[in-house]
Amino acid sequence: MTMPHQTKRHDAAPPRTVSDKATARSSVRAWSIDILLDAFARIPLSVQRLLGSGLGLAMYLSRTRMAQVSRENIDLCYGALRPESRRSLTRRSMIETGKTMAETAFAWKAGHHSVRNLINRVDNEAIVTSAIASGQGLIFMLPHIGNWEILNHYLGARYGLTHMYQPNKDQTIDSLVQDYRSRTGTEFVPASLSGIRAQLVVLRNGGTIGLMPDQEPDVHTGVFRFTTVTFSSRQCSKAD
């Protein structure tokens, strides 16, 4: 008796969604960044800084947005200087910015003790230890001057710093960066209402927190008092 021919039905795999593709691209991007930083961190630090100087100079010459913002800020703050002096200061600023960017690979990928050894002097630390001893908590105001990624290694290990940061819009990249930063001993909380609450808890327990002057929480997540002042014919706002 001949049985009728039967065929197996294979259910087709569900199509990949836009979200799936975006996640895959993000993962590949994060993997590529990790490989690149790992390779860059193996270069001697002196060479990294040299390459960073070249990067900063290239950003200045190509008039990147960062260079234009730096030039505008320098024009506002140092209007009394001659134009060529302000251009020279902008150029030097961008070169130092390039060095900082290059050093970040070392700060994130090198061993904790190797990074700590770069700090050879700390001035007026007695002021900090005295303030912490009072048990009332301490706020470090840390503007973007120098490489604060390196500073995190010192403050995190010595004072158990809880620092506020602006999360990357790409969650995969953000997780990667925070994995690097977790090695410093500093705990990072987002610049949001939840981050503010976390830092308040640390302060009430007599701990230390870090803030950057150019960071603020999202709209409607804090209470601000604004004072407007005139500065070089422009309006600036101070929030506290």
HELIX and SHEET records of a PDB file:
HELIX    1   1 VAL A   18  ALA A   41  1                                  24    
HELIX    2   2 LEU A   45  LEU A   61  1                                  17    
HELIX    3   3 ARG A   65  CYS A   77  1                                  13    
HELIX    4   4 PRO A   83  LYS A  109  1                                  27    
HELIX    5   5 HIS A  112  ARG A  116  1                                   5    
HELIX    6   6 GLU A  125  ALA A  133  1                                   9    
HELIX    7   7 TRP A  148  TYR A  159  1                                  12    
HELIX    8   8 GLN A  171  ARG A  181  1                                  11    
HELIX    9   9 SER A  182  THR A  184  5                                   3    
HELIX   10  10 LEU A  193  ARG A  204  1                                  12    
SHEET    1   A 4 LEU A 138  MET A 141  0                                        
SHEET    2   A 4 THR A 208  LEU A 211  1                                        
SHEET    3   A 4 THR A 162  TYR A 165  1                                        
SHEET    4   A 4 GLU A 187  PRO A 190  1                                        
SHEET    1   B 2 PHE A 226  PHE A 231  0                                        
SHEET    2   B 2 ARG A 234  ALA A 239 -1                                        
END                                                                             
